[in-house]
Amino acid sequence: MPDNDWREAVLKSTGVFEEHETDLALMKLLVLENKPEYFYRYRSGRDYDLNALKDGYEYLSYPNDYNDPFDARIFINKEVAIIPALNKYFNEKMKPEFRQIVKYLTGHDKLDIFGGRADRQLLKKQEINLVIEYLH
């Protein structure tokens, strides 16, 4: 893999860009294999900076102590990132008995968190069934 392609691969492994296929193991592997050999950080030389250097750890402030409130702000589009990952997880872990119930109630083999409230999904299915019956 060329030098900077691993960063693109890490982004793709989040599942946001490619059909919601989240691969946390690949993400971890890519980051660990490509982490820099050295990490430079300029510090003021206060006691806690020197203690961190002596004891082999890096001091980091809490995000709520940053001078810019947007420095640590993370914006996540739940419809794109979180809900598909939850759907994948729940559908992989779903027991066959529960899958049968989901299929009976919704008409689908898989649970769809993004589909909205279960009662509304059931009403929608019933409306579709009524239209189909009317057309026959």
ZIDA-V647470 format. One line per field, one symbol per residue. ss: DSSP state (H for helix, E for strand, C for the rest). phi: phi as a letter, one per 40 degrees, with the letter a starting at -180 (. if undefined). A space follows every 50 residues. Layout:
ss=???
phi=???
//
This chain:
ss=CCCCHHHHHHHHHCCCCCCCCCCHHHHHHHHHHHCCCCCCCCCCCCHHHH HHHHHCCCCCCCHHHCCCCCCCCCCCCCCCCHHHHHHHHHHHHCCHHHHH HHHHHHCCCCCCHHHCCHHHHHHHHHHHHHHHHHHC
phi=.cdbccccccccccgcbbffccbcccdccccccbcccbbbacbcgcdccc cccccgbbcbccdccccbccdbcbbbccccbcccccdccccccccdcccc cdcccbgbcbcbcccgcccccccccccccccccccc
//
